[in-house]
Each structure stands twice: as C-alpha cells, then as structure tokens.
Amino acid sequence: MKISKTQALVESAIMIAIASMLSLIKIVDLPYGGSVTIASMLPIIIIAYRHGIGTGLTAAFAFGVIQQLLGLSSLSYVSTWQSVLAVILLDYIIAFLVLGLGGIFRNRFKDQSPALVCGALLACVLRYACHVISGATVWAGLSIPTSDALLYSFAYNATYMVPETIVLMVAAYYLGSTLDFRNNQPVRLASKESEKISAFSIIAGLTLSAGVIFDVAAVFSKLQNGETGEWNITGLSDVNWIAVAIASLAAVIVSAVLFVIGKKKKSSASNA
C-alpha cells in the first residue's frame, strides 16, 4: 500500500476531528477527572495502524493538545508550575501520545482485528499508567487521599479506564472485522473475512460493556461528592449492591448466551 503524505495528512486531520467529537460524548463523566466515551481513541489508533507509528504519534500528539485545551479547567486545581507541567504531560500529552503506538501490531498478526484490539489494549494500559502516576503524585491530597495515594490512584483511574478499554476493544474488533484499513481507501472486507464476527458476538460485547459501565456509575457515584469532589470511601455502604449484582449477572449471562448462539450460527453456516 502506497499512500501519499497529503492523503495521510488529510486522513489524520479528519480522524483527529472525529476523535475529538467522540471525546465530548461521555457515557460516564466522573466528578474529579476521567470519563468513559464512545471509543474516542479508536480513530487515532486506526491512523497509527494505517500510516505507521510516526504519523500515529503526530496525530496522537495533536489529539492530546486538543484534549488539554478542552480540559484547561483541571489546571485551576494545582498551584505550582511543576504540578501544572506534570498535569499537562501525564494527564494529556503523554497519556494520549501513546495512542500513536496503537498500530504497532500490524505486522505481527495476519488478521486485522486482533492487531487493532491488541493495539487498543496496549494504548489503554499505557494511558492508564500515566494517569496512575499523575494521581499518586500531583493529585495526592486533592482528588486522591495522601495516605495510600498509589493504591487509591490505581482504583480511581481503573473506574473509568476499565470500561473505556472494553468499549474501545469491542469497537476495534468490530471495525477491524468489517473494514479493510490496509488498502489505499478503506473498503469493506470480503464476505469470508467479515463473517468472522457475527451480530450476536457484537451485541454480546456491547451488553458486557454496558454492564461494566452501569457498575462503574453505580459504585463511583457514591465514592465522591459530585459538587465538591470530596472522596468518601465509606460511601460504599450506600451502593445498591443488589442492583449492581443483578446488572452484572444479567450482562454476563446474556453475553454468554449470545456468544454461544453466534458460534452455533457460524458453525452451521460453515457446514452448510
């Protein structure tokens, strides 16, 4: 595949715009930073997959700058120039720059879907690490208790990064199974390749994601005050654990049933 620099630049600009718009559509918006979006990082990962790490890092840097501009209010909570710089780098620039590594598995997998999924997972793990470091250092004593800051940072950032990762991986797998990003122009995959993922599997993944997101919203809403941002671990006692358990169990059961049905449908089609 040979793509001109002009085409790569235009595609990058379009994907950065799409990613920025998706980042504004928040499924869950936590009171003290962090949110779950509709796979807002995927467009940047696709650019990295199509055009390589260099172009991917450039697009990811631009996306990180835009995210910083959209989150300027976060800088009002820190006072020293060192903490301001740390927030800019760890929570925005570096945290989103790692998306440029999302295409690193392109030549390591024959199929496109696992390459995109692994790239998405790697990007999320690295972004999560950036937020954990930031939380345990810059935000300790502010949004995160000073005592056991690292432990709280792991827990706090996981509340939105885990569901964000699941949604992103489901979207990456679906798009990777339906569109071929290896051509000069993305086209629909041939029928045999696109049939690798069924509608039942997609719905199952989305159902599981919905269950995780519901649990995160139900639990986290009791841990911090939405107006003051005050952390209150004792709020766990106010969580409706019955609803959380029912939602989790229902999501797991429905997802499992749909996966089984999807596999049976695929086997029947293969034997026909």
Rosetta blueprint (number, residue, H / E / L):
1 M L
2 K L
3 I L
4 S L
5 K H
6 T H
7 Q H
8 A H
9 L H
10 V H
11 E H
12 S H
13 A H
14 I H
15 M H
16 I H
17 A H
18 I H
19 A H
20 S H
21 M H
22 L H
23 S H
24 L L
25 I L
26 K E
27 I E
28 V E
29 D E
30 L L
31 P L
32 Y L
33 G L
34 G L
35 S E
36 V E
37 T E
38 I L
39 A L
40 S L
41 M L
42 L H
43 P H
44 I H
45 I H
46 I H
47 I H
48 A H
49 Y H
50 R H
51 H H
52 G L
53 I H
54 G H
55 T H
56 G H
57 L H
58 T H
59 A H
60 A H
61 F H
62 A H
63 F H
64 G H
65 V H
66 I H
67 Q H
68 Q H
69 L H
70 L H
71 G L
72 L H
73 S H
74 S H
75 L H
76 S H
77 Y H
78 V L
79 S L
80 T L
81 W H
82 Q H
83 S H
84 V H
85 L H
86 A H
87 V H
88 I H
89 L H
90 L H
91 D H
92 Y H
93 I H
94 I H
95 A H
96 F H
97 L H
98 V H
99 L H
100 G H
101 L H
102 G L
103 G L
104 I L
105 F L
106 R L
107 N L
108 R L
109 F L
110 K L
111 D L
112 Q H
113 S H
114 P H
115 A H
116 L H
117 V H
118 C H
119 G H
120 A H
121 L H
122 L H
123 A H
124 C H
125 V H
126 L H
127 R H
128 Y H
129 A H
130 C H
131 H H
132 V H
133 I H
134 S H
135 G H
136 A H
137 T H
138 V L
139 W L
140 A E
141 G L
142 L L
143 S L
144 I E
145 P L
146 T L
147 S L
148 D L
149 A H
150 L H
151 L H
152 Y H
153 S H
154 F H
155 A H
156 Y H
157 N H
158 A H
159 T H
160 Y H
161 M H
162 V H
163 P H
164 E H
165 T H
166 I H
167 V H
168 L H
169 M H
170 V H
171 A H
172 A H
173 Y H
174 Y H
175 L H
176 G H
177 S H
178 T H
179 L E
180 D E
181 F L
182 R L
183 N L
184 N L
185 Q L
186 P L
187 V E
188 R E
189 L L
190 A L
191 S H
192 K H
193 E H
194 S H
195 E L
196 K L
197 I L
198 S L
199 A H
200 F H
201 S H
202 I H
203 I H
204 A H
205 G H
206 L H
207 T H
208 L H
209 S H
210 A H
211 G H
212 V H
213 I H
214 F H
215 D H
216 V H
217 A H
218 A H
219 V H
220 F H
221 S L
222 K L
223 L L
224 Q E
225 N L
226 G L
227 E L
228 T L
229 G L
230 E L
231 W E
232 N L
233 I H
234 T H
235 G H
236 L H
237 S H
238 D H
239 V L
240 N L
241 W H
242 I H
243 A H
244 V H
245 A H
246 I H
247 A H
248 S H
249 L H
250 A H
251 A H
252 V H
253 I H
254 V H
255 S H
256 A H
257 V H
258 L H
259 F H
260 V H
261 I H
262 G H
263 K H
264 K H
265 K H
266 K H
267 S H
268 S H
269 A H
270 S H
271 N H
272 A L
